[in-house]
Amino acid sequence: MDIKPIKDIEKDIIEDFGLFDSWEDKYEYIIDMGKKLAVLEDEHKLDENKIKGCQSTVWLVASYEDGRIFFKADSDAVIVKGLISMLIRVLSGHTPAEIIEARLDFIGEIGMMTHLAQTRSNGLLSMIKQMKNYAIAFQAIDNQQIDHK
Amino acid sequence: MATLDLRQQFPILSRMVKGKPLVYFDNAATAQKPQRVIDALTHYYTHYNANIHRGIHTLAEEATAAYEAARHTAQEFIGAAAPEEIIFTRGTTEGINLVAYTWGRQNIGAGDEIIISGMEHHSNIVPWQILCEEKGAILKVIPVNDNGELAMDLYRSLLSNKTKLVSVVHVSNSLGTVNPVKEIIDAAHRAGARVLLDGAQSAVHMDIDVQAINCDFFAFSGHKVYGPTGVGVLYGKKELLESMPVFQGGGEMIKEVTFEKTIYNDLPYKYEAGTPNIADTIALKAALDFISETGKQQIRDHENELLAYATAQLQAIPGLTIIGNAKEKVSLVSFIIKDIHPQDVGVLLDNQGIAVRTGHHCTQPLMARFGIPGTIRASFALYNQKEEIDALVTSLHKTIKMLL
């Protein structure tokens, strides 16, 4: 399976956003991605997968297959969902080491940093932390298994 | 009311947000400041900054006089009987906590009951929960009807000889509802209970006369009455304040200290430990003077006109539901839009230069009562104009189109 490096996907997104010259276009694109985000089944919408912001809620689940992490997520707010969809596009399918190292500079480059700054309202920053925590946890499990061998 | 002249006194209103002229509709969270309030702050620091009350030099005398003048102005603003009934605090939250930690600890015991309402801000819930837990007391809640009004008959049925305190909001920050406080207070007094009013939202809109309504405590914040942040007022009836234990210990609040025993200062200093927030308190006077000179009735007439206009305009938007339709409301409209999360609306309105508040407004139990995650709240002040409501309506149409 050939997977594009994280940095290259980030570059693609930055280039996509470079085409927009108004805030409307930018947000219409994000909203559209939010609506297209694969549905997270209700069985995953559990409290343990919940990252509660002050206003909106994010659900995040991760699975680990052949050394790669796959994320699924959802939110009750569509703009947050659009941003989630981009984060999944960038991080999902990569190795724990790659995810841990990802700087995610694209968020600032496309002018969406304010959404991360609103830590109390939307839980987005907590979600990125949680994605990285999954990567750290899966890496730790791998290391343990290597130790045992 | 000459809104344009008034607007010019608020320098922030001429700024741009994201390339558009600012429309500020988050006044219930904090009001903007007129130039004279900003000037009062800089004038204090430029000309007579000094620690108050004990200094014998000129600067200390001037600062003390200005600080105590603010107390007199606050006294007149809410109709208190004496200046020593005015305690300067950090804001409404600190005022309520002060009462909970002093009067509450002294007067609330196991099995006693405290009544609050279903539309309280968390600041008027949590301090009482802490107290009830500590003392084994019981918190009772007045239900809210579908219009966003208190169920007064149910309130009366909650009152008993176990009720020691009724602590309710004068004006709801989430719905705009004006509660019938005189009726609430009279009924509580007949049951032998004391009453605290959370005046955070009412002080800026309503005529406040604490003696006429006969509340025992009244708390409000400076920053919501066009004054600075970090200063507020707690009013308490003198005989109550005198009988209550002290809150924080330190300088200012003492008369004499030995290692064996400390004799506390008289009111109001008994509750103002440490160097107070001198600059902001002095500037609060400028804010209260500004309101009084502009005239509360004139302000209210203008704001009510905005409220009626906004209500009519917003109701005409398909899918929009106003939460809170009380008969008596201040100039605030809370609403939801079908199939749209309030936060998304807030983000897109901000991109159009419009500042509203979205979320639960620190009233989570009230949002649960209406079965919603939160609302979009537009709250109006004396400097807002109909044209700005038109801008909000136009932007909302655009926002809904983008989101649906």
Interface residues (C-beta under 8 A of the other chain):
Chain A: W23 E24 Y27 E28 I31 C54 Q55 S56 D76 A77 V78 I79 V80 H115 S121 N122
Chain B: K18 I340 H341 P342 Q343 D344 V347 L348 N351 T358 G359 H360 P373 G374 M402 L403
